[in-house]
Amino acid sequence: MNNVNTILEHAENSCKSHGARLTAKRKLVLSSLIQSEKALSAYDVIDLCKQEYNESIPAMSVYRILEFLETEKLVHKLKLANKYVACSHISCGHAHGVPQFLICGKCDLVKEISIKSSTMSELKNDVEYAGFQLASPQLEMNCICNNCVENAA
């Protein structure tokens, strides 16, 4: 939990630097995402807040909070799954590459890695050559984590 508190402190300072507030309910939602290794839907967050914190947050509020946290770059929305994960770089003070999400198809474990700008530039060129425009640089890859591979063996 100490690590979560440190991450929340960084998140709070980041919000303050943008003139925004990380309210108590926003902290609960962010804490839920930080503590989960899996991507969570808004309804997963509602259930987790009720179970872990004995706090009932209406669905519309959770959606607004998730939107706020995404705008503040504290969480990422996985577009294909319509779920959210906490940014793994909340505590870092430096710029990062384009996020890429590795999602285990068996256990739903999610890991965030960064793509080098040169790789992203090549991908963008390939997309344009194919007659498309890149709508979002965020990539989501379906994978199988090593634990699931070992368990299947």
TIVO-2410 file (N, C-alpha, C; in nm, 3 decimals):
# residues 153
REC num residu      c1      c2      c3 atome chaine
REC   1      M   0.083  -0.121   0.000     N      A
REC   1      M   0.000   0.000   0.000    CA      A
REC   1      M   0.086   0.126   0.000     C      A
REC   2      N   0.205   0.118   0.061     N      A
REC   2      N   0.295   0.232   0.065    CA      A
REC   2      N   0.329   0.278  -0.076     C      A
REC   3      N   0.357   0.182  -0.165     N      A
REC   3      N   0.387   0.215  -0.303    CA      A
REC   3      N   0.268   0.286  -0.369     C      A
REC   4      V   0.147   0.240  -0.337     N      A
REC   4      V   0.027   0.302  -0.391    CA      A
REC   4      V   0.018   0.447  -0.342     C      A
REC   5      N   0.047   0.469  -0.214     N      A
REC   5      N   0.043   0.605  -0.160    CA      A
REC   5      N   0.145   0.696  -0.229     C      A
REC   6      T   0.263   0.643  -0.257     N      A
REC   6      T   0.365   0.721  -0.327    CA      A
REC   6      T   0.317   0.758  -0.468     C      A
REC   7      I   0.259   0.660  -0.536     N      A
REC   7      I   0.207   0.684  -0.672    CA      A
REC   7      I   0.094   0.787  -0.667     C      A
REC   8      L   0.004   0.774  -0.567     N      A
REC   8      L  -0.106   0.870  -0.554    CA      A
REC   8      L  -0.054   1.011  -0.527     C      A
REC   9      E   0.053   1.020  -0.449     N      A
REC   9      E   0.112   1.151  -0.419    CA      A
REC   9      E   0.165   1.215  -0.548     C      A
REC  10      H   0.233   1.135  -0.630     N      A
REC  10      H   0.281   1.186  -0.759    CA      A
REC  10      H   0.162   1.229  -0.847     C      A
REC  11      A   0.058   1.147  -0.848     N      A
REC  11      A  -0.061   1.178  -0.928    CA      A
REC  11      A  -0.125   1.308  -0.881     C      A
REC  12      E  -0.133   1.323  -0.750     N      A
REC  12      E  -0.192   1.445  -0.694    CA      A
REC  12      E  -0.111   1.568  -0.732     C      A
REC  13      N   0.022   1.557  -0.723     N      A
REC  13      N   0.108   1.669  -0.761    CA      A
REC  13      N   0.096   1.700  -0.910     C      A
REC  14      S   0.085   1.597  -0.991     N      A
REC  14      S   0.068   1.616  -1.135    CA      A
REC  14      S  -0.061   1.692  -1.164     C      A
REC  15      C  -0.169   1.651  -1.096     N      A
REC  15      C  -0.298   1.720  -1.115    CA      A
REC  15      C  -0.288   1.866  -1.072     C      A
REC  16      K  -0.226   1.891  -0.957     N      A
REC  16      K  -0.212   2.028  -0.907    CA      A
REC  16      K  -0.135   2.115  -1.006     C      A
REC  17      S  -0.032   2.056  -1.069     N      A
REC  17      S   0.047   2.134  -1.165    CA      A
REC  17      S  -0.034   2.173  -1.288     C      A
REC  18      H  -0.146   2.102  -1.311     N      A
REC  18      H  -0.236   2.136  -1.423    CA      A
REC  18      H  -0.358   2.213  -1.375     C      A
REC  19      G  -0.361   2.248  -1.247     N      A
REC  19      G  -0.476   2.321  -1.193    CA      A
REC  19      G  -0.597   2.232  -1.167     C      A
REC  20      A  -0.575   2.102  -1.154     N      A
REC  20      A  -0.686   2.007  -1.129    CA      A
REC  20      A  -0.670   1.947  -0.990     C      A
REC  21      R  -0.778   1.884  -0.941     N      A
REC  21      R  -0.775   1.823  -0.808    CA      A
REC  21      R  -0.799   1.674  -0.819     C      A
REC  22      L  -0.723   1.600  -0.740     N      A
REC  22      L  -0.744   1.456  -0.729    CA      A
REC  22      L  -0.827   1.436  -0.602     C      A
REC  23      T  -0.960   1.436  -0.620     N      A
REC  23      T  -1.053   1.425  -0.508    CA      A
REC  23      T  -1.045   1.286  -0.445     C      A
REC  24      A  -1.112   1.268  -0.333     N      A
REC  24      A  -1.113   1.140  -0.262    CA      A
REC  24      A  -1.166   1.027  -0.352     C      A
REC  25      K  -1.275   1.051  -0.422     N      A
REC  25      K  -1.332   0.947  -0.509    CA      A
REC  25      K  -1.241   0.919  -0.628     C      A
REC  26      R  -1.178   1.021  -0.681     N      A
REC  26      R  -1.082   1.001  -0.790    CA      A
REC  26      R  -0.965   0.916  -0.742     C      A
REC  27      K  -0.921   0.941  -0.617     N      A
REC  27      K  -0.813   0.861  -0.559    CA      A
REC  27      K  -0.855   0.715  -0.543     C      A
REC  28      L  -0.979   0.692  -0.503     N      A
REC  28      L  -1.029   0.555  -0.488    CA      A
REC  28      L  -1.026   0.481  -0.622     C      A
REC  29      V  -1.075   0.546  -0.724     N      A
REC  29      V  -1.078   0.484  -0.857    CA      A
REC  29      V  -0.936   0.458  -0.906     C      A
REC  30      L  -0.848   0.557  -0.891     N      A
REC  30      L  -0.710   0.540  -0.934    CA      A
REC  30      L  -0.641   0.431  -0.853     C      A
REC  31      S  -0.665   0.427  -0.723     N      A
REC  31      S  -0.608   0.322  -0.637    CA      A
REC  31      S  -0.651   0.183  -0.683     C      A
REC  32      S  -0.777   0.171  -0.719     N      A
REC  32      S  -0.827   0.042  -0.768    CA      A
REC  32      S  -0.752  -0.003  -0.891     C      A
REC  33      L  -0.728   0.090  -0.982     N      A
REC  33      L  -0.657   0.057  -1.105    CA      A
REC  33      L  -0.509   0.028  -1.080     C      A
REC  34      I  -0.448   0.104  -0.989     N      A
REC  34      I  -0.306   0.083  -0.957    CA      A
REC  34      I  -0.285  -0.056  -0.897     C      A
REC  35      Q  -0.376  -0.097  -0.810     N      A
REC  35      Q  -0.360  -0.225  -0.740    CA      A
REC  35      Q  -0.396  -0.346  -0.826     C      A
REC  36      S  -0.464  -0.323  -0.936     N      A
REC  36      S  -0.504  -0.433  -1.023    CA      A
REC  36      S  -0.399  -0.455  -1.130     C      A
REC  37      E  -0.365  -0.580  -1.155     N      A
REC  37      E  -0.273  -0.611  -1.266    CA      A
REC  37      E  -0.351  -0.630  -1.395     C      A
REC  38      K  -0.482  -0.630  -1.383     N      A
REC  38      K  -0.568  -0.650  -1.499    CA      A
REC  38      K  -0.637  -0.519  -1.535     C      A
REC  39      A  -0.677  -0.509  -1.659     N      A
REC  39      A  -0.757  -0.395  -1.701    CA      A
REC  39      A  -0.895  -0.409  -1.639     C      A
REC  40      L  -0.954  -0.299  -1.601     N      A
REC  40      L  -1.086  -0.301  -1.536    CA      A
REC  40      L  -1.186  -0.218  -1.615     C      A
REC  41      S  -1.308  -0.269  -1.624     N      A
REC  41      S  -1.417  -0.190  -1.680    CA      A
REC  41      S  -1.466  -0.095  -1.572     C      A
REC  42      A  -1.549  -0.001  -1.610     N      A
REC  42      A  -1.607   0.092  -1.511    CA      A
REC  42      A  -1.684   0.013  -1.404     C      A
REC  43      Y  -1.754  -0.092  -1.447     N      A
REC  43      Y  -1.831  -0.170  -1.350    CA      A
REC  43      Y  -1.742  -0.255  -1.261     C      A
REC  44      D  -1.626  -0.299  -1.314     N      A
REC  44      D  -1.527  -0.367  -1.229    CA      A
REC  44      D  -1.478  -0.272  -1.120     C      A
REC  45      V  -1.455  -0.146  -1.158     N      A
REC  45      V  -1.409  -0.045  -1.062    CA      A
REC  45      V  -1.515  -0.022  -0.955     C      A
REC  46      I  -1.640  -0.013  -0.996     N      A
REC  46      I  -1.750   0.007  -0.901    CA      A
REC  46      I  -1.752  -0.108  -0.800     C      A
REC  47      D  -1.743  -0.231  -0.849     N      A
REC  47      D  -1.744  -0.348  -0.761    CA      A
REC  47      D  -1.624  -0.348  -0.667     C      A
REC  48      L  -1.507  -0.315  -0.719     N      A
REC  48      L  -1.385  -0.314  -0.640    CA      A
REC  48      L  -1.390  -0.208  -0.531     C      A
REC  49      C  -1.441  -0.090  -0.564     N      A
REC  49      C  -1.453   0.018  -0.464    CA      A
REC  49      C  -1.549  -0.023  -0.352     C      A
REC  50      K  -1.655  -0.094  -0.389     N      A
REC  50      K  -1.752  -0.139  -0.290    CA      A
REC  50      K  -1.689  -0.246  -0.200     C      A
REC  51      Q  -1.618  -0.343  -0.259     N      A
REC  51      Q  -1.558  -0.452  -0.184    CA      A
REC  51      Q  -1.440  -0.407  -0.099     C      A
REC  52      E  -1.349  -0.332  -0.158     N      A
REC  52      E  -1.224  -0.296  -0.092    CA      A
REC  52      E  -1.235  -0.175   0.001     C      A
REC  53      Y  -1.319  -0.079  -0.037     N      A
REC  53      Y  -1.325   0.047   0.037    CA      A
REC  53      Y  -1.462   0.074   0.097     C      A
REC  54      N  -1.556  -0.018   0.076     N      A
REC  54      N  -1.694  -0.001   0.125    CA      A
REC  54      N  -1.752   0.133   0.079     C      A
REC  55      E  -1.724   0.167  -0.045     N      A
REC  55      E  -1.765   0.295  -0.103    CA      A
REC  55      E  -1.848   0.268  -0.229     C      A
REC  56      S  -1.970   0.320  -0.231     N      A
REC  56      S  -2.055   0.307  -0.350    CA      A
REC  56      S  -2.041   0.432  -0.436     C      A
REC  57      I  -1.997   0.412  -0.559     N      A
REC  57      I  -1.982   0.523  -0.652    CA      A
REC  57      I  -2.072   0.494  -0.771     C      A
REC  58      P  -2.164   0.584  -0.805     N      A
REC  58      P  -2.254   0.561  -0.920    CA      A
REC  58      P  -2.176   0.547  -1.050     C      A
REC  59      A  -2.230   0.469  -1.141     N      A
REC  59      A  -2.165   0.441  -1.269    CA      A
REC  59      A  -2.128   0.569  -1.344     C      A
REC  60      M  -2.220   0.665  -1.351     N      A
REC  60      M  -2.191   0.789  -1.424    CA      A
REC  60      M  -2.072   0.862  -1.363     C      A
REC  61      S  -2.061   0.859  -1.231     N      A
REC  61      S  -1.947   0.923  -1.164    CA      A
REC  61      S  -1.817   0.852  -1.199     C      A
REC  62      V  -1.820   0.719  -1.200     N      A
REC  62      V  -1.700   0.643  -1.234    CA      A
REC  62      V  -1.657   0.674  -1.377     C      A
REC  63      Y  -1.752   0.680  -1.469     N      A
REC  63      Y  -1.717   0.714  -1.608    CA      A
REC  63      Y  -1.655   0.853  -1.617     C      A
REC  64      R  -1.710   0.950  -1.544     N      A
REC  64      R  -1.654   1.086  -1.544    CA      A
REC  64      R  -1.514   1.087  -1.482     C      A
REC  65      I  -1.498   1.012  -1.373     N      A
REC  65      I  -1.367   1.004  -1.307    CA      A
REC  65      I  -1.264   0.941  -1.400     C      A
REC  66      L  -1.301   0.832  -1.466     N      A
REC  66      L  -1.209   0.766  -1.559    CA      A
REC  66      L  -1.171   0.860  -1.673     C      A
REC  67      E  -1.267   0.936  -1.722     N      A
REC  67      E  -1.239   1.034  -1.828    CA      A
REC  67      E  -1.141   1.140  -1.778     C      A
REC  68      F  -1.162   1.188  -1.655     N      A
REC  68      F  -1.072   1.286  -1.595    CA      A
REC  68      F  -0.931   1.227  -1.582     C      A
REC  69      L  -0.921   1.105  -1.529     N      A
REC  69      L  -0.791   1.041  -1.509    CA      A
REC  69      L  -0.720   1.016  -1.642     C      A
REC  70      E  -0.797   0.986  -1.745     N      A
REC  70      E  -0.738   0.966  -1.878    CA      A
REC  70      E  -0.687   1.100  -1.932     C      A
REC  71      T  -0.764   1.207  -1.915     N      A
REC  71      T  -0.722   1.340  -1.958    CA      A
REC  71      T  -0.594   1.384  -1.888     C      A
REC  72      E  -0.582   1.347  -1.760     N      A
REC  72      E  -0.463   1.382  -1.681    CA      A
REC  72      E  -0.346   1.287  -1.707     C      A
REC  73      K  -0.366   1.192  -1.799     N      A
REC  73      K  -0.264   1.093  -1.836    CA      A
REC  73      K  -0.222   1.005  -1.719     C      A
REC  74      L  -0.318   0.975  -1.631     N      A
REC  74      L  -0.293   0.887  -1.518    CA      A
REC  74      L  -0.342   0.746  -1.545     C      A
REC  75      V  -0.434   0.732  -1.639     N      A
REC  75      V  -0.482   0.601  -1.681    CA      A
REC  75      V  -0.487   0.597  -1.833     C      A
REC  76      H  -0.490   0.475  -1.884     N      A
REC  76      H  -0.505   0.454  -2.028    CA      A
REC  76      H  -0.631   0.374  -2.049     C      A
REC  77      K  -0.703   0.407  -2.154     N      A
REC  77      K  -0.820   0.329  -2.192    CA      A
REC  77      K  -0.777   0.230  -2.300     C      A
REC  78      L  -0.802   0.103  -2.275     N      A
REC  78      L  -0.777   0.002  -2.376    CA      A
REC  78      L  -0.900   0.001  -2.465     C      A
REC  79      K  -0.884   0.051  -2.584     N      A
REC  79      K  -0.998   0.072  -2.674    CA      A
REC  79      K  -1.068  -0.058  -2.712     C      A
REC  80      L  -0.989  -0.162  -2.744     N      A
REC  80      L  -1.049  -0.287  -2.790    CA      A
REC  80      L  -1.130  -0.357  -2.681     C      A
REC  81      A  -1.084  -0.347  -2.557     N      A
REC  81      A  -1.153  -0.415  -2.447    CA      A
REC  81      A  -1.249  -0.323  -2.373     C      A
REC  82      N  -1.243  -0.192  -2.401     N      A
REC  82      N  -1.321  -0.091  -2.330    CA      A
REC  82      N  -1.298  -0.102  -2.179     C      A
REC  83      K  -1.170  -0.113  -2.143     N      A
REC  83      K  -1.130  -0.121  -2.003    CA      A
REC  83      K  -1.016  -0.025  -1.978     C      A
REC  84      Y  -0.981  -0.006  -1.852     N      A
REC  84      Y  -0.882   0.093  -1.813    CA      A
REC  84      Y  -0.770   0.031  -1.733     C      A
REC  85      V  -0.649   0.088  -1.746     N      A
REC  85      V  -0.534   0.050  -1.665    CA      A
REC  85      V  -0.466   0.178  -1.618     C      A
REC  86      A  -0.405   0.170  -1.500     N      A
REC  86      A  -0.327   0.284  -1.450    CA      A
REC  86      A  -0.202   0.295  -1.534     C      A
REC  87      C  -0.160   0.416  -1.563     N      A
REC  87      C  -0.037   0.438  -1.637    CA      A
REC  87      C   0.079   0.388  -1.552     C      A
REC  88      S   0.169   0.313  -1.610     N      A
REC  88      S   0.282   0.260  -1.533    CA      A
REC  88      S   0.391   0.364  -1.511     C      A
REC  89      H   0.371   0.484  -1.565     N      A
REC  89      H   0.472   0.589  -1.554    CA      A
REC  89      H   0.427   0.708  -1.470     C      A
REC  90      I   0.329   0.689  -1.383     N      A
REC  90      I   0.278   0.800  -1.303    CA      A
REC  90      I   0.389   0.863  -1.219     C      A
REC  91      S   0.476   0.782  -1.162     N      A
REC  91      S   0.579   0.831  -1.070    CA      A
REC  91      S   0.702   0.884  -1.141     C      A
REC  92      C   0.712   0.866  -1.271     N      A
REC  92      C   0.831   0.909  -1.345    CA      A
REC  92      C   0.823   1.058  -1.376     C      A
REC  93      G   0.936   1.120  -1.381     N      A
REC  93      G   0.939   1.262  -1.411    CA      A
REC  93      G   0.987   1.293  -1.551     C      A
REC  94      H   0.997   1.192  -1.637     N      A
REC  94      H   1.048   1.216  -1.772    CA      A
REC  94      H   0.947   1.172  -1.877     C      A
REC  95      A   0.968   1.218  -1.999     N      A
REC  95      A   0.876   1.184  -2.109    CA      A
REC  95      A   0.893   1.037  -2.148     C      A
REC  96      H   0.788   0.979  -2.200     N      A
REC  96      H   0.790   0.838  -2.240    CA      A
REC  96      H   0.747   0.823  -2.384     C      A
REC  97      G   0.778   0.708  -2.439     N      A
REC  97      G   0.740   0.678  -2.577    CA      A
REC  97      G   0.591   0.649  -2.585     C      A
REC  98      V   0.551   0.604  -2.701     N      A
REC  98      V   0.411   0.570  -2.725    CA      A
REC  98      V   0.380   0.442  -2.648     C      A
REC  99      P   0.270   0.440  -2.571     N      A
REC  99      P   0.239   0.319  -2.494    CA      A
REC  99      P   0.192   0.205  -2.582     C      A
REC 100      Q   0.239   0.088  -2.548     N      A
REC 100      Q   0.193  -0.035  -2.612    CA      A
REC 100      Q   0.151  -0.127  -2.498     C      A
REC 101      F   0.037  -0.191  -2.514     N      A
REC 101      F  -0.016  -0.275  -2.407    CA      A
REC 101      F  -0.014  -0.421  -2.450     C      A
REC 102      L   0.049  -0.502  -2.368     N      A
REC 102      L   0.053  -0.646  -2.388    CA      A
REC 102      L  -0.056  -0.704  -2.300     C      A
REC 103      I  -0.152  -0.771  -2.360     N      A
REC 103      I  -0.270  -0.820  -2.287    CA      A
REC 103      I  -0.276  -0.972  -2.300     C      A
REC 104      C  -0.268  -1.041  -2.186     N      A
REC 104      C  -0.275  -1.186  -2.188    CA      A
REC 104      C  -0.420  -1.228  -2.217     C      A
REC 105      G  -0.435  -1.309  -2.320     N      A
REC 105      G  -0.567  -1.356  -2.360    CA      A
REC 105      G  -0.626  -1.460  -2.267     C      A
REC 106      K  -0.544  -1.517  -2.178     N      A
REC 106      K  -0.593  -1.619  -2.086    CA      A
REC 106      K  -0.632  -1.561  -1.951     C      A
REC 107      C  -0.543  -1.479  -1.891     N      A
REC 107      C  -0.569  -1.430  -1.754    CA      A
REC 107      C  -0.596  -1.279  -1.748     C      A
REC 108      D  -0.591  -1.210  -1.862     N      A
REC 108      D  -0.616  -1.065  -1.871    CA      A
REC 108      D  -0.510  -0.977  -1.805     C      A
REC 109      L  -0.393  -1.033  -1.772     N      A
REC 109      L  -0.282  -0.954  -1.720    CA      A
REC 109      L  -0.244  -0.851  -1.825     C      A
REC 110      V  -0.216  -0.726  -1.783     N      A
REC 110      V  -0.179  -0.620  -1.876    CA      A
REC 110      V  -0.046  -0.560  -1.833     C      A
REC 111      K   0.044  -0.544  -1.928     N      A
REC 111      K   0.172  -0.476  -1.906    CA      A
REC 111      K   0.185  -0.366  -2.008     C      A
REC 112      E   0.234  -0.251  -1.962     N      A
REC 112      E   0.257  -0.137  -2.052    CA      A
REC 112      E   0.405  -0.128  -2.082     C      A
REC 113      I   0.436  -0.120  -2.211     N      A
REC 113      I   0.573  -0.094  -2.255    CA      A
REC 113      I   0.568   0.025  -2.350     C      A
REC 114      S   0.683   0.080  -2.380     N      A
REC 114      S   0.689   0.195  -2.471    CA      A
REC 114      S   0.752   0.155  -2.604     C      A
REC 115      I   0.706   0.221  -2.709     N      A
REC 115      I   0.758   0.198  -2.843    CA      A
REC 115      I   0.853   0.313  -2.876     C      A
REC 116      K   0.967   0.281  -2.934     N      A
REC 116      K   1.061   0.384  -2.976    CA      A
REC 116      K   0.996   0.472  -3.082     C      A
REC 117      S   1.030   0.599  -3.081     N      A
REC 117      S   0.971   0.692  -3.178    CA      A
REC 117      S   1.008   0.652  -3.321     C      A
REC 118      S   1.127   0.596  -3.342     N      A
REC 118      S   1.166   0.554  -3.477    CA      A
REC 118      S   1.077   0.440  -3.527     C      A
REC 119      T   1.043   0.347  -3.438     N      A
REC 119      T   0.954   0.236  -3.475    CA      A
REC 119      T   0.815   0.291  -3.507     C      A
REC 120      M   0.769   0.386  -3.425     N      A
REC 120      M   0.637   0.444  -3.446    CA      A
REC 120      M   0.633   0.521  -3.578     C      A
REC 121      S   0.742   0.588  -3.611     N      A
REC 121      S   0.749   0.663  -3.737    CA      A
REC 121      S   0.741   0.568  -3.857     C      A
REC 122      E   0.812   0.455  -3.849     N      A
REC 122      E   0.805   0.355  -3.955    CA      A
REC 122      E   0.663   0.300  -3.970     C      A
REC 123      L   0.600   0.271  -3.857     N      A
REC 123      L   0.464   0.218  -3.859    CA      A
REC 123      L   0.368   0.320  -3.921     C      A
REC 124      K   0.384   0.447  -3.884     N      A
REC 124      K   0.299   0.553  -3.938    CA      A
REC 124      K   0.317   0.561  -4.091     C      A
REC 125      N   0.439   0.552  -4.137     N      A
REC 125      N   0.466   0.555  -4.282    CA      A
REC 125      N   0.400   0.437  -4.352     C      A
REC 126      D   0.409   0.318  -4.291     N      A
REC 126      D   0.346   0.199  -4.348    CA      A
REC 126      D   0.194   0.214  -4.355     C      A
REC 127      V   0.137   0.272  -4.252     N      A
REC 127      V  -0.008   0.294  -4.247    CA      A
REC 127      V  -0.049   0.389  -4.359     C      A
REC 128      E   0.025   0.499  -4.374     N      A
REC 128      E  -0.007   0.596  -4.478    CA      A
REC 128      E   0.013   0.538  -4.617     C      A
REC 129      Y   0.116   0.456  -4.635     N      A
REC 129      Y   0.142   0.391  -4.764    CA      A
REC 129      Y   0.026   0.298  -4.801     C      A
REC 130      A  -0.037   0.239  -4.700     N      A
REC 130      A  -0.150   0.149  -4.722    CA      A
REC 130      A  -0.280   0.226  -4.748     C      A
REC 131      G  -0.274   0.359  -4.740     N      A
REC 131      G  -0.392   0.440  -4.769    CA      A
REC 131      G  -0.477   0.471  -4.648     C      A
REC 132      F  -0.416   0.470  -4.530     N      A
REC 132      F  -0.488   0.500  -4.406    CA      A
REC 132      F  -0.417   0.610  -4.330     C      A
REC 133      Q  -0.490   0.669  -4.235     N      A
REC 133      Q  -0.432   0.765  -4.143    CA      A
REC 133      Q  -0.442   0.706  -4.002     C      A
REC 134      L  -0.335   0.716  -3.926     N      A
REC 134      L  -0.332   0.662  -3.790    CA      A
REC 134      L  -0.422   0.746  -3.700     C      A
REC 135      A  -0.525   0.685  -3.642     N      A
REC 135      A  -0.619   0.756  -3.555    CA      A
REC 135      A  -0.562   0.770  -3.415     C      A
REC 136      S  -0.489   0.670  -3.370     N      A
REC 136      S  -0.428   0.672  -3.237    CA      A
REC 136      S  -0.299   0.592  -3.242     C      A
REC 137      P  -0.192   0.643  -3.182     N      A
REC 137      P  -0.067   0.569  -3.184    CA      A
REC 137      P  -0.063   0.454  -3.082     C      A
REC 138      Q  -0.160   0.450  -2.992     N      A
REC 138      Q  -0.163   0.346  -2.888    CA      A
REC 138      Q  -0.184   0.209  -2.952     C      A
REC 139      L  -0.102   0.114  -2.914     N      A
REC 139      L  -0.114  -0.022  -2.965    CA      A
REC 139      L  -0.153  -0.118  -2.853     C      A
REC 140      E  -0.237  -0.213  -2.887     N      A
REC 140      E  -0.279  -0.316  -2.793    CA      A
REC 140      E  -0.253  -0.450  -2.859     C      A
REC 141      M  -0.172  -0.532  -2.794     N      A
REC 141      M  -0.135  -0.661  -2.854    CA      A
REC 141      M  -0.188  -0.775  -2.769     C      A
REC 142      N  -0.254  -0.868  -2.836     N      A
REC 142      N  -0.301  -0.989  -2.770    CA      A
REC 142      N  -0.184  -1.084  -2.756     C      A
REC 143      C  -0.157  -1.126  -2.633     N      A
REC 143      C  -0.043  -1.211  -2.602    CA      A
REC 143      C  -0.086  -1.320  -2.504     C      A
REC 144      I   0.010  -1.402  -2.466     N      A
REC 144      I  -0.009  -1.496  -2.356    CA      A
REC 144      I   0.111  -1.476  -2.264     C      A
REC 145      C   0.085  -1.448  -2.138     N      A
REC 145      C   0.194  -1.422  -2.043    CA      A
REC 145      C   0.269  -1.551  -2.012     C      A
REC 146      N   0.391  -1.538  -1.963     N      A
REC 146      N   0.474  -1.654  -1.932    CA      A
REC 146      N   0.409  -1.746  -1.829     C      A
REC 147      N   0.339  -1.689  -1.730     N      A
REC 147      N   0.272  -1.774  -1.629    CA      A
REC 147      N   0.169  -1.866  -1.694     C      A
REC 148      C   0.091  -1.810  -1.785     N      A
REC 148      C  -0.011  -1.892  -1.852    CA      A
REC 148      C   0.052  -1.996  -1.943     C      A
REC 149      V   0.163  -1.961  -2.007     N      A
REC 149      V   0.234  -2.058  -2.091    CA      A
REC 149      V   0.286  -2.173  -2.004     C      A
REC 150      E   0.345  -2.139  -1.890     N      A
REC 150      E   0.398  -2.241  -1.798    CA      A
REC 150      E   0.286  -2.328  -1.742     C      A
REC 151      N   0.174  -2.266  -1.706     N      A
REC 151      N   0.061  -2.341  -1.650    CA      A
REC 151      N  -0.001  -2.435  -1.753     C      A
REC 152      A   0.006  -2.398  -1.881     N      A
REC 152      A  -0.051  -2.483  -1.986    CA      A
REC 152      A   0.039  -2.601  -2.020     C      A
REC 153      A   0.168  -2.587  -1.986     N      A
REC 153      A   0.265  -2.694  -2.021    CA      A
REC 153      A   0.252  -2.817  -1.934     C      A
***
